[in-house]
Amino acid sequence: MDTERFLFVSADAALITDLAWQVHREGHDVKYYIEAESDQEIGDGFVPKTDDWRAEVEWADVIVFDDVWVGSDVGTGELAQELREQGKAVVGGTPNTDHLEEDRGYAMEVLEEHGVNTVEHHVFNDFDAGIQHVQENPAPYVIKPLGEVQNVKRLLYVGNEDDGSDVVDVLRAYKKAWGHRMKGFQLQRKVQGVEVAICGFFNGEEFIDQVNFNFEHKKLFPGNIGPQTGEMGTSMFWAAQNKLFQETFGKLEGWLADEGYVGSIDINCIVNENGIYPLEFTPRFGYPTIALQEESIESSTGEFFSDLAHGNEPDVEVHNGYQIGIRIVLPPFPFDDDKTYDENSRNAAVVFETESREGIHLEDAKKVDGQWRVAGGNGMPIVVTGKGDTMQAAREQAYDRIDDIVMPNMYYRDDIGERWINGDGDRLQAWGYLGPGDG
């Protein structure tokens, strides 16, 4: 394709650095804006920057937003919609699609209105009312905070007791510790099964043919224990618009077309022999999912997103196998502790024992005089990926690449992809959700 001008806009944390770097390396003209002052050094040395994205709108052929600005007065969906009305090609949402992530109750309403199965769920603005509901309807529940604290990952709690007693205890504790900030929460009935995220790419009118199926690993430690994080790693594959897609996004395609949504949209589900149960939307890029999707897109990434933004059907080629992505982190991730970060992680060198950078993707990193260094204040410098004909082959490639990285105090999960190998894939196949060649 001809060289195009891409403007990447990070309205909060610098989340889209790697995609901007990938498009820049493909030879396109790139400008990258980061709103958060503490993150503005991220991507330095890798990607050209701008300190005023609005001044670059006329320059840009394609504008890409990275998040929905949860908690902000103006969401990126509103900005993206305004720019599209001005005739600009934009990857981004709408006010209503932003709302899918901000308000889980609204998200469930949209699903139900379009005939998609949902898990039993209730939204509460009062802790005592929630406690009373669990006591009157004993069962395991998941507590999902709403509003400004929903991104405080450690507040999400998955109940284990059949009578809901642990959920009651946690709600009482949250009332004391978070009652001043946690203005609402959703109680979702816990469902057993395989957790799988269905990710489609929408061009404003329809989904592309290829669907991305990914499996998140959110807990800090191997074995899925420890505190919640944004994400520690992801395994995935691409497949056709199978039953998992048809029973979820297949029913929402018209609604998304009416909205004019453009970009990646993900719906996380629990699947078992009885059905598909959506849990929550990600109406934006996932992180570090987008880095892994880039690794598996074997045609031009820039052309892919340009086609989406212009309402075209991308002629995209994807890796016909499995992919693994592992987030490499530093203290005090996933917590905030400036003293620990300053002593152990700030400006730390990222050292490679090989000349190859295959499978190495940026998160909170910069380059100074040719040296990769940790940037920002989150302790998530890089993501390492691998791919192969089997999930085990993808695992081996990714972890072999990690063995060539030296970064004092780094840590990561060493079990990404094992759930698929240990039975998740067989269960999805046995329940009839994956057709031939679908993984």
N, C-alpha and C positions, 0 to 999 in steps of 0.2 A: 504494500500500500504506500501511498505518498506520505511524506512526513506531515504529521499533524501537531497541533499545539494543545497540550493537556494542562489544565489547571486543577491541582489536587488541593482540597480544602479540608483541613482538620480543625474542626470548630472547638474541640476541647483537647483531649490528649492526642498526641501524634500517633494515630493508629494505622495510617495508610502509607507509611514510609516505604515499605517493601514494594508495593504495587507501583508507586511513583518511580522508584529506582529501576524496576523491571522495564517499565515503559520508556524511561530515559535511556536505558542500555540498548533498547531496540532501535534507537536513533531518532525518536520523536523529541520535539521541544517540550520541556516540562518546567512548570513553576509550582512550588509547593508552599502552602501557607499553613502555619500552625498558630492557633489562637493562644493556647496556654503558655504563659511566659516561662514557666519552669521546664517546658518541653521544647522550646524553640531551637535548641541546639541539636535535637535529634535529626538525623539525616544530613547534617553538615558534612561536606566533603563527598557526599554521594549524589545529592540531588540539588539542582538550582532552587533557590528560595525566593519568596516575595513576602513583604511585610504588609501588603494591602491587597487582599484577593479581589475586592470589588473593583479596584483599578485595572485588573487584568481580565475582567469579564469579556470585554470587546476583543481582546487579543486572542482569547481561547476558542479553539474549535470544539473542545469537549471539556466539560466541568464535572469533576467527580467529588462527591461528598463522602465522608467516611463513617459518620455516626448520625444519631438522631437528636443529639443535644438533650438527653434526658434531664429534666429539671430546669432547662433554660426557658427564658420567656419566648424566644423564637426558635422553633425547631428547624432543622435543615430541610424537612419536608416542605415547609412553607416557602423557604428560600428557593428550593429546587423547582417547586411549582411556579413561582413567580418568574424564574428564569426561563422555564419552558414556554410560558405564555409570551415571553419576549422573543421567542424563536431560537433560543439556545439549546444545544444538545447537552443533556445533563444526565448523569448517573446519580440517582437519588430518589427519595420517596415523596410523600405528600403528607399534609397534616393528619389525615386519617390513618395512613400506614404507620407514621410515627406513633400514633396512639395505640397501635397494636402492642408495642413493646412497653409503653408507659403505663397502660391500664390493662391488666390481665383480664379483668372482668369484661371489658369491651371486646377484647380479643376472643373470648369464649362466645360472646353474643354473635360476633361476625361468623364464627364457625357454625354455630347452631342455626343461624338464619340461612345458611347455604347447605344444610343437610350433612354436615360433618359431625361424626361422633365426638363427644367430649367426656372427660372425666367429671364426676360429680364435684362441684366446686361452689364455694360461697365466699363472698367478700364482706369483710367486717371493718368498721371504723372504730370499734370499741373492743378492748381486750376481754372484758368480762362477758360480752356477748359471744365472742369466739370460744371462750372457755366453756360457757354453758352449752354451746352447740356440740362440742366434743363430748362432754359428759352425758348429754342426752342421746347422742348418736355415736357410741364408742366404736372406734376403728382407727387404724393407722392413717395419719394425715401428713401432708407436706405443708409447711408454713412458707409462704412466699410474700415477703414485704412488698408494699406498693409505695409509689411516690419517690421522694428524694433519696430514700435509703435502699431502694431496691438493688442498687449496684454494690451495696456492702455485702459481698458474697457470703461472709460468715454468718449472716442472719438467716439465710435459707436453711431450713431444718427439715430433714426427712425422718418422720416418726418410725419407730420400730415396734412399739407395744400394741397388741391387738385391741386393748381397751382405750388407747389414746392417752394414757396417763402421762407418758413422757412429753407429749405435745402440750398437755395442760401445764406441766411444770415449766416448759420452755416459754409458753405464753405469759405465765406469771412473772418469770424472770425478765422477759422483754418489756413487760409493763413497767417494771421498776427502772430498768436500765435505759430503755429506748422510748418510753412513752411520750417524751417531749418531742421526738423527731419522727417516730414511726406512726404516722397518722392512719394507716390502714394496712390490711394484709389479706391475702387470699388463703383459705384453707382448701386444699385439693386432696381428694381421696387418693390414697396411695394405691397404685396399680403395679402388680408384678409382671415382668416380662423383659423384653429386649428394648433398651433405649436406643433409638436411631433418629438422626436428624435428616430430613428430606430438604435438599437445597435446590431451588430452581433459579434460573436466570431469565428475567422478564424484560422484554423490549418495549414496553408501553402498550402492547396489544396482545402478546401471547408469550408463552414459555418457549425457550429453545428445546430441541428434541432431547438433548442430553441432560440427565438429572444427576446431581451429586448426592450420594448417600454417605453420611459421615457419623462417626461414633466418638463422642466427646469424653474426655477424662478430666473431670473438674477438681477432684480431691488432690491434695498436695502430695500424698505419699502413694507408693505402689500398693496394690491391693485395694485401692479406692477407699483409703482411710485418711484421717486428718482434716484440716480446715478446708473449706471451699475456696477455690481460686477462680479467677476468670476462666482459665483453661490451662492445663499442663501438657496436653497433647491430643492429637486427633488421628484417627485412622479413617480411610475413606476409599470409595471407588465410584466410578461413573457407570450409569446404566440407562436403559430405556425408560419411557414413561410407564412403569409397571403399576401393579396394584397399589403399592404404597403411595405413589404419586397420584394415581387416579382417584383414590378415596380421600385425598386431602387437597392438594393444590389444584387437581383437576376440577374440583367443584368451586374453586375460588378464582378461576382464570377470568371469568367475566367481571367480577368485582374489581380485580386488580387492573383490568383494562379500562373500566370506567374511571378508576383513580388515575390512570396514566403512570403507574409505577414503573421505574426503570432500575434494573440492577439485580443484585443477589437478594433473595428472601428465603429464609430457613424456618422450618417448623419442626420442633423437637417433639418426639412422640414416644410413648410406650406401646409396644406391640406384643400381643400374645395370641394364643389360638382362638380367642374370642373376638378380637378386633383390633383396630388401630385407634389410639387415644392421644390426640394432640395435647401437649402440655403448655407450650409457649412459642411465640414468634421471635425471630430475629430479622426485622425488616431492614436489613443493611448488611454490609460485609461482616463475617465472623472473624474473630482473631484468636489464634493464628490460622484459622481455616483458609483465609484468602491466600496466605503464603503457600499452603499446600496445594490449593487449586491452581495457583500460578505454575507450580512445579509440574502439575499433571496436564496443563494446557500446552500442547506441543506445537501449536500454530502461534501466530502473533497475538500476544496478550493485548497490545494496544489496539490492534484491528478489532479484536473481539469486543472490547468495551466501547470503541467508537461505533461499531455496528449497533450495539444495544442502544446507545444514546441516541442514534439517528433513526431508531425504529426499524432497522433492518434485521434480517435473519442471519446471524453470524455463521460463517463456514468454519467452524471450530473443530480442531482435531485434539482429542484427549487421549491420555495414556490408557491403554486397554489392559488394566491390571489393578493393583492395589497401591495405595500411597500411605505413608506414615509421616507425621510431623511431631517433633518434640520441642517443647519450649525449654530453653536453658535459662535458669534464673539465678539470682544472687541475693544475699541477705539484704533486707529483712523480708523479702517477698514471701507471702502475699500481704504482709502487714506494713504499716507506715511507722517508721522509726528513723528520724533524720540522723541521729547520732550513729546508729548501727550502719546506716547506708553510707554516711561520710567515711567511717572508719574502714569499711570492708569492700565497698563497691563503686563509689563515685570515681569516674574517670579511669576505672580499671582497664588494663590492656586485654584485648581479645587476641590470643596468639594462636596461629595455625601452624601445624607441623608439616603441612603439605602446601604446594603452590595452588592446588585446586580449591575453588570456592563453590564447586557444584553442591547443590543442596543446602547452601547457607543463605538464610534469609534474615533481613533486618527487622528488628523491632526498635528497642531503645539503644541505638548505636550511632556513632559518628566516626569520621575518619580525619585524623590530624597528622599531617606530614606522612601520609601513607599508612599510618598505624590505626587499626580499628580500636575504638575505645567505647566504654560504656557511657551512655548519655542519659539525660533526664534524671528522674528520681524514683523510678518504679522497679528497677532491678530485673528487667526482662530484655536483655540485649539482643538475643538472636533466637531464631527457630531453625532447627536442623531437620531436613526431610530426606526421605528415601522412597523408592518405588520399585516394584517387581511384579513378576507374574503371579506370585502368591503373597499373602500377607506376611508370611515368615521371611520371604526374600526382601520385601520392603523394610521390615524390621532390621534385618541384618545390615542392609546398606545404610540406613539412618544411624544405627548405633556404631557402625564402623567409622562413619564420618565424625561422630562425637568423640571417638577415641583420638582423633587428630587435633582436638581443640584443647588448649591450655588456658584456663581462666581460674585464678585462685578463688576458692569458696563457691564455685559453681555447683548447682545441684539440679536434678531432673528425675523424672520417673523413668524406670527401666522396663515398664510393662505395657507400653502403648501398643495396641494391636492384639494383645494376648486374649482379650475377651472374644474376639472374632474367632481366633484359632481354637479356643477352648469351648466353643459351642454356640455362640451367637449366630454365626453364619448358618450352621446346620439347622438351628431352630427356625430362622426366618425362611429357609428353603422348605422345611417340613410343613410350615404353616401356610405355604403357598403364596408368600409375598414377593418372592424373587423368581422371575422366569428364567428360562435357559439363557446363559450368557450374561446374566445380571449380577454376577459376583459369586 
